[in-house]
Amino acid sequence: MKIWTWIGAVVGCFLLAPLKAENGSLWQVCADSLHASYAPAPMASGCIGILPGKEPFRIEQVVLNHVFDAAAPGVVSRVMRGINPFGLKMKVDGETVDTVRITDWRQVVDMRRAVHHTEFRMGQKVRVASDLRALRGLPYSGLISVSVEALSDVSIEVRCGMEIPGDYGKGTVHYRELDADGTRLHLVEAEAVSERGAKQVAAVSAFLLDDGAMSGLSYENDTEELCLNVSVKKGEVFSFSLVGSICSSRDFSDPYNEAERQVVYAVHEGQELLVRTHERLWDELWQGDIRIEGDDDAQRLVRFALFNLYASCRAGSRLSIPPMGLSSQGYNGHIFWDTELWMYPPMLLLQPELAKSMLDYRIDRIEPARRKAMAYGYRGVMFPWESDDTGEEATPTFALTGAFEHHITADVGIACWNYYGVTRDTLWLEREGFPLLREIADFWASRAVRNADGSYSIHGVTGADEYANGVTDNAFTNASASLALEYACRAGAVCGAHVPPVWKEVSRGLRILQFEDGVTREHAAYQGETIKQADVNLLAYPLGKIACPEQQRKDLTYYAGRIDQRDGPMMSYAVFCVQYARMGDAGKAWEMFRRCYLPNWRPPFGVLSETPSSNNPYFMTGAGGLLQAVLNGFCGLQITEEGVVQLPSVLPPHWKKVTVTGVGKEKKTFIRAQEAEK
């Protein structure tokens, strides 16, 4: 097996040194206070999310991507936690290694290499370092690598067990030894069925050890744990790894044998090759990067947002990203407009293949969207506000958003056309893009109602401002529906397909209301109430329906003070930032940029929470908004049907330059620098 025991203090000190990466700390976020506030930073592969804690070796939970069962009888689906195969515990000379007994604790998330590093000291006995990876090349698996430097002669006990969460009925844990082509494996295995019986999940883990340590390995039936005992002399470094795989019946017809098969594969590959493959795949992702000169804090913040989005999705998976990614069961793991309006645009610019998976998610679920439209008396497709793996409506029945928030169908259409704008893939547009846009257009043509004056209205909706339910002529709903209809017309022209005249008629006729002073009115009954988040302001960006700077400023001034300061999500200020940057107001753009993340920033790593008052990181939706502030605001990037262009914009006064690499299929580079440096 390709794991070694290193001996020697010099080598040991090197192994236990803090991780370094290209450009040093600009690729790292760190924690160095064991007893301070702690919001954990997830590590994910696009298939599983692993949430490490501050306690040595502690994995709080594993989240499975798009594996659903009901949380309780009669309630909607919820994404499941996986069986946790990473239940590592350690004792040194009989003393448990925990937060009470350790000092010099430090954690580093190295974004460049996608590794979560922990190091600490236990008195004069040992110095320990561990690295956690959610393996990009083996995406249902995680790898924990541990090095222990002996500061005196010590005995070390390491245990590994399975944790079966409450999402399941009674599970089984067992031990298996097998010989795989000359390699002896000692496996801990667990399997269970979700509590409502919808999914079967299996997990398997194994130590990767050199032959000298194998003699100290045993299995304890009473505790259902693998147990490793070794003695280490002062100055020696003992190293081992643990690999664990989690598979479900959503992805595999035989998850038990597949989880075992993947662990056997990992052991044969060995740690060195697993890590090398993992880092190579992350190198490819980091071809799409944002480099900020003049503000190191902003650089780390923005890279961390990219890192979390990249970790939450996989090319070819045909899956999308829920609001909390793979960090938690927040919002039940469902898919909302958060994907199309907030996370998808930066992914489309920097990782079109990942963005395609997010769009494929909707294309694969056209049929249930068609059934929903029919059930509510409309034509075409009507996408659910909250979608689970079935593509059916999964919003809790008490939430009116499920009944009224129809703009999601327009958001999907806009995302579809923008994919064509970036890729210029006419064959895709003919086969998949236009058929989707055609059904979306048919929905809006049947959903809109013609008024006596020839204009069109949409009644009974909830817009982006979810504090206003069942309203008429919501600004964002009407504008996004108009744009989706317009894009369907354009797509039809590109494909040489027939376009019903009513599409253009409704698109041009949908009403955008105003107050007497010219401020755009959020909906027909709106009188200045507190709003949850930007609604009208989305018409300027990202929709581009209001192009006049004077009108944009008027709407910004009116609505900025009406956003809920306690419970409003962070994306509003991101779109304000984009608009001010494009209008040339660097000071105001910088103010809005800081407001779009500072109240939501959680120590020690800087994970983002949804609102100033919440503590539910990592909020991937907010990461998408933050990235749009930089990409589309400060750098001025804009997706058009002719490709990605760069509009005039300004940087914050103290930023020197923003360089965006790997844009679009051509992997272009765009630069925005301060005027003095151009």
N, C-alpha and C positions, 0 to 999 in steps of 0.2 A: 504494500500500500504506500501511496506517495505522501506519507506524513513522516516527519522526522522528529527525533528528540535532539535539540541543540544543547551542547554543553559548553560552558565557558561564560564568564561574566561579561566579557567584551561583547560577544555575540548577543548575550541576553539583554544587555543594555540597549543594543541596537533594536532588537525586536520589540522592546517595551517602550521605545521612544515614541513621542506623539507622531501621528501620521503627518506626512507632508505630501503636497500635491503641487501640480503646476501652478505657478503664481501664488503658492503658499496659502495664506489665510483667506484669500479672496474666493477660494473654493471650499472653505470650511465654516461651519457654525459650531460653537463650542459651549460647553457647560462646565463650570469648575467649582460650584458651590452645592455641596450635597444636601444642605438643609434649606435651600432657597425654594421659591416657587418653581414648579416643574410641570410644563406641558410637554408630553412626549412627542418625539419626531418619528413618524412611521417610516418603515422601509418596505417597499413594495416592488413587485415584478410585473404588474399588469394582470396577474392571475390570483395572487395572494398578497395580503398586506400583513406585515409583522410589526407589532407595536412593542418596542422595548421600554422598560421602566428604568428608574434610577437604581433600584436594588440590584446588586450584582447578579448577572445572568438572567434576570427576570424578564420574561416575555409576558406582557399583560394579556394579549389576545392575538389570534390570527383571524383575519377577515377574508372570506371567500368571495371572489368576484362573481356576481350574478347567480349565486346559489341561494335560492329562496325557499322559505316555508312560512306559514302563518305564525305570528308571535303567540297567538292564543286562539281558542275556538271563536269563530265568527269575526275575526279581525283580518286586516289586510296582510299581505306578505311582508316579510322582513328578511333582509340579507342575513346569512348565517355566519356565525363564528365557526371557525374550523376546530377540529381536535388539535390541540397544541402539542406537537412532538418535541418541543424545545424546553422541557421541564428540567433544566440543569440546576443542580445544587452542589455546593462544595463545602468540605470541612478541612481545616488544617490543624493537625495535632488534636483532632476531636472537637475543635471549636467551629461553629457554623460561621461561614463568611456572609456577613450581612452589613447593613448600613451602620449598625451600632459599633462594629469592631473594625471598620476600615477608615483610612485617612487618605489624603492626597488623591481623592477621587476626581476624575475628569472624564468627560465624554466629548467626542468630536464626531460630527457628521461630515464626512468627506464626500462632497457632491460629485467631484470629478470621477471618483472610483466607486461611488455608491456603496459606501461601507460605514457602518455605525460602530465607532471605536470607544471602548471603555477601558480605563486603567485606574488602578488603586493600589494601596499598600495595606498590609495587615501586620501592624506592629513591626517587630524585627524578624518576622517569619518569612513573608513572601511579598513579592511585587507581581501583580497580575495584570495582564492585558487581554482583552477579548474583542474580536471583530465579528459583527453580524452582517450578513449579506442576504437579501432576498434575490436569489440567483436569476439574473436576466436570461442566461442560457438554459436554465432548467427551472422554468417559471412556477412550477408547483412545489418548489423546494427552497429551503433556507439552509445556510451554512454558518455555524458558529465556530470560530477558531480561537483557541485559548493558549496563552503562554504563561507559565508560572516560573518566576525566578526565585530560587530558594535563597533567602538571606541567612538562614541557618539550616541545620539538618532538620527536615520536616517529613511527616507522613501526610499524604493528601488522599482524601476520599472524594470522588466525584460520582454523583448519581444523576440518572436521567430517567424521567417518568413521563407518562402521558397525562394531559389534563383534558377531560371531556366536559365542555361547558353545559350550561343549563338549556341550551337550544335543542338538546337531544333527550331521547328516552334512555333507558339503561344501556350502556355500552359494555364492550368487552375489551380487556387488555391482556395480551399474552406475549410470550417470549418464543423466539424461533432461532435456531441455529441452522445455517445451511452452507453448503460448499458450492461456490459459484466459480467453476473453472479454476479450481485451485486456491481460491481466496475464501478464507473462513469468515463468515459474517455472523454477528450476534445482533439480532434485531428485536426491538420493542415495537409491538404493533397494537393498534387499537382500531375498532370499527364501531359505528353506532348509526342509528337511524334518527333523523330529525323528529322532534317531539310529535309533530302532526303526521309523520310518515311520508313526507314528500321526497326526501333525499336521503341517500346513504352516503356516509363519509368515512374514509379510512385514512389513517396516518401511520407512518413507519419512520423510525429513526435508528441510527447506528453511529457508533463511535468510529472515527478514523484514527488508527493508532499504528505505531511501529510494532514490529514483532516482539520487542522486548517488553512492552507494556501489556501485551495481550494476556499474559499469565495472571495479571491482577484483575481481570474482568470476570464478573459473575452476575447472575440474575437472582434477585430476591423475590420469592413468590409472595411473601407477606405484604411487601410494599409495592409490588409490581414495578420494580425499577431495575435498570442496569446499574451495576455498582462497579467502580474502578478504584482500586487501591494501589498506590505506588509510594515508594520512599525516594526522596530527592535530597541529595547532599548539598551543603552550602556551596553556592557559586554555580550550580547546575541550573539549567532551564528545561523544564518538562513541558512539552507541547502536545496538544491533541485537538481534534475537531469533532463536531457533531453535525451530521446531515440529517434533515428531516423532510419528508414529503407528505403533502396533504392532497388527496384526490376525492372527488365527489361523483355521484351518479349523474350530475348535470353534464359533466365533461367526459366521463368514461363509463362504459357499460359495466365494467368490473373494477371499481375504484380500489378495492382491497389489493388485488394483484398488481394493479398499475402503480400504486404507491410503493409497494415492495420492489417492483421492477425498477422504479426510478431511483430508489436508494441503492440498489445493487449497481445500477449504472454509475451513480455518483461515486461510489466507493472505487469502482474500477477506473473511472476517469482520474480520480485523485484530486486532492485540494489544489495543487498547482495549476492543473489544466482547467478546473472549474473556475478558479479565480481569474485566470488569463482570459477565458471566454467571456466571463462576466464583464471584465474591464474593456475588452474589445468592443462588445456590443454597446456599452455606455460611451465609449469613444465615438462610435458612429452617431449616437444620439446627440452628443455634444458638438457635432458639426453645426447644429442649429443652436446658436448661443447669442447672448446679449452682453456686450462688454461696455462698461461704464467707466470713463476716466474722470477722476476728480471727486468721487464720492464712494469710498470703500464700503460704507454701510449700505448704501443703495445697491451696490454691486452684489453683495452677499444676499440681500433681501430678494432681489430680482432672480438671481440664480437659484435660490432656494424655492421660489415659486415655480420656476421651470422644472427643477428637479422633481418636485412633488407631482406635477402634471405628467411628466414623462414616465414616472414610476407607476402611474395609475392606469396606463393604457398600453396596448400592444398592437403593432401592425398585424393585420390579418386575423385578429381575434373576432372582428365584427361585434365588438362590445363597446359601450360608452362609459362615461365616468359619472358617478353620482356626486352630489354636492360635497360630501366628506371623503370622496375618493375611497381608498381601501384602508382608511385610518380608523373607522368605527362603523357602527350600525346606524349612524345618524341619518334621519329622514328615510329610514328603513332600507337604505341602499338603492332607492328608486332613481329613475332618470327623469329630470325636469328640463325646463328651458335653460337652466344653468349650463347645460352642455352646449346647446347651439349658440346662445347669445354671448356667453362669457368664456367658457373654456375652449371651445372649438376655434374661434378666430386666431388666437396665437398659435395653436397647434397647426392650423392650416398653413400659416405662414412659415413655420419652422420645421414642421414634421408632417407633410401632407399625407404620408402613409398612415400615421396614427389618426389623423383627422378623418381619413377615409373609413377606418374602422368605426369611428363614432357615427359617421353618416350611414355606413352599412347597417348599423344597429337599427336605424329607422326603416331602411329599405326592407330589411328582413321582416319587419312587423307591419307591413302595409295592409295585410289582410285583416288583422284585428282592428286596425284604424278604419278600414273600410266598413267593417261591421258596426263599429261605434257610430260612424256618421249615419248609417242606415237606421240604427236604433234611436237616434235623436231627430230623425226626419230630414237629414241632409244628404246631398250627393258627395261623391269623392271620398276623401279620407279625413278623419277627425282624430288626431293623435291624442292620447291621454295626457292629462297634466302630470300625473305620476305614473311612470311605466315600470313594471317589473319585467322579468324575463319573458312573460307571455305576450307582452305588448298591449295588454288590456289595462283599463283604468285601475290603478292601485291606490288612489287617494283615499284616506280614511273618510268615511261617509259624513262625519261631522264637519269636515273642511269644505267650505263652499268653493274653494279653488277647483276642485275636481269637476264640479258642475259648470263653472262659469269661465275658467281661465283658458279660453280658446285660442289665444294668440300663439300658443305653442305650435299649432299647425302652420302658421305663417313663418315662425322662426325656423322650422325645419326646411321650408321652401327657400328661405333666404340663404341658409347654410348650403343647400344643394346648389344653387346658382353660384355662390362664391367658390365652391369647389371647382366648378368649371372655369371660373375666372382665373384661379391660380394655376390649374393644370392644363387648361386649354384642350382637354381630352374630349374631342367631339364624338368619338365612338362611345365613350362612357355616357355622354349626354344623351345620345340617341337611345341607348339600350336601357339606362337606369335613371339618369337625371330627369329627362323630359317626362317619361311616364310618371315619375313621382310628382313633378311640378304640375302636370296636367290634372292629377287627382286633387292636389291641394287647391288649384285654381277652381276646379268644379265645386269644391266645398265652399269656398268663399263666395262664389257666384250664387250658390243656393242659400248661403247664410245671410247675405246682405239683403236689405229691404229697400225698395225704391220709394222715395218720397214724392209728394205731389209736385215739387219744383224740379224733379229730375235727378236730384242728388240721391245718394244712398246712405243708409244708416245701418249700424249693427247694434241690436238690442240685447240686453241681458248678458253682459260679460263682466269679467274681472280683468283688469289690465295688469301692468307691472306693479302698480300700486294696489297691493292686496288688501288694503283697508277699505276699498270701495268695491263692493260686490253687486253684481246684477245691474250695472249701469248701462246707459246708452251712449253711443259714440265716444267710447274711450279713445283718447288720442293715440296711444301706442298701438292698441288693437287695430284701429282703422288704418293707421299708417303702415303697420307691418303687413296687414292683409293687402293693402294697395300695392305694396312693393312685391309681395309674393305673386300677385296677379300680373304685375308688370314683367317680372322675371320669367313667368311662364310664357308670356307672349314673346319675349326675346328668345327663349330657348326654342320655342316652336319655329321661329324664323330661322334660327341656326340649323335646325333639323329638317327644315322644309316640310313641316307638319301643319295640318289645319289648326287654326286658332279661332275658337268661337268669338265673335265680336263682343259678346257680353263680358268677357274677361276684361277687355280694355275699357269698356263702358263703366263697369263697376270700379275698376282701379282708379279711374279718373274722377268718379263721382262720389267716392267715400268722403264724408265730411270731416274736416278738421276744424273744430270750433275755436272761437276766440272771445275773450272778454272785450268790453267796449274800449279799453285802453290798448288793445292789440296783443295782450299776453295770450298765448295759446292756452285754451281751457282744457283741463284734464278730461272732463266728460260733461255731459249735458247738464247734470245737477251739481257740478262742483262749485263750491263757494269759498274755497281757501282753507279747507280742513287740513290737519296734519296728514302727511302721506308716508307710506312705509319706505318708499324708495323712488328714485327718478323714474318718471313715466313720460311726461311731455318732453323732457330733455333728451330722451333717446331718439326723438325725431331728427335732431341735428346730427348726432352721432350715437349709434352706428348707422341709422337708417338713411341719413342724407336727405331727408324730406324737407328739412329747413336749412337752407344754405346761406341765407342772409345773416351776416355777423350781428347786425343790429337786433334782429329778431332773436338770435341765439342769446345775446346778452340780456335782453329783456326777460326771456324765459328763465335763464339761469338765475338772475337776480330775484325773480318772483318765487321760484320753487326751492332754492337752496335752503332758505330758512324754514321751510315747511316739512322738511324730512325729519322723521322721528330720530332724535339724537341718541336715544337709549337703545332702541330695538331695531333700528333700520340697518340693513346689511351694508357692507362696505363699498359695493360697486358703484353707487351713485357718484361718489367723489372721483372715481376713476374716469367716468365719462365726462364729468366737469373738467378734469385735468386735460383730457384729449381736446376738448373744445377750446379751452383757454390757450393751450399750446399752439393750436392751429391758427388761432386769432392773433398770435404774437405776444400774448400777455404772460411773460415768463414768471413774474412774481406770483400771479394768481394761479398759474398752472402748478407751480411748486407747492403752494399752500394746499391745493386740492390733492396733489399727489400724497402729501404727508397725511392728510385727513383720510385718505382711502386705505391706510394701513395702520397708522400709529395707535388708534384706540383699540385695534383688534390684534395687536402684536402681543404674543405671549412668551414669557421667558421660559427656559434660557435660550432656546434655539431660534425663536422668532417664528414659530408656527402661527398661523392666522386663525382667529376665531370669527364666527359669522357676524357678530354684532359687538359693539362696545361692552355690552352687559353680559355676554355669554362666554362660555368656556368650553367650546365644542370643536376644537381644532382636529385635523387640519381642514380648513375651508377652501376646497379647490376652486369653487366659484369665485371667491375673492381673489385667489391667485390669478385666475384668468382676467379679471378686471384690472388688477395691478399691472399685468403684462401688457394689456392693451394701452394703459396709460403711457407706457414707455414706447412700445412698438408703433402704435397708431397716433399717439400724441406727440411725445418728444421727438421721435424719429420720423413721424409724418407718413408712415406707410399706409397705403390704401389699396384694397382689393377692387379691381375693376374687371369688366369683361375682357379687357385687353391684357390682363395680367396685373402684377403688383407694381404700383407707381409710388413715388415719394412726393408728398405735398409739402408746401412751405410750413415750417413750424419752428419753435424755439425750444432751447434747453433751459433747465433751471440755471440761474445766474452762476452758480459755482461749478456746474458740470462742464468739463472740457469737451468731451466727445462721447457719442454713443455709436458703437459699431454693432450691426446685426449681421450675423453670418448664417449661411445655409438657408436662404429664403427661397421657398418654392421648389419646383422640380429642378430648376437650373442651379440651385444652391448659390444664389447671388449674395453679394455683400452690399449693404446700404450703410452709409455713414452720415451722421448729423454732428457737426462741430460748431463751436461758438464762432461767431463771425470773424473774430480776430485771427482764428486759426485756419480759416478756409483758404 
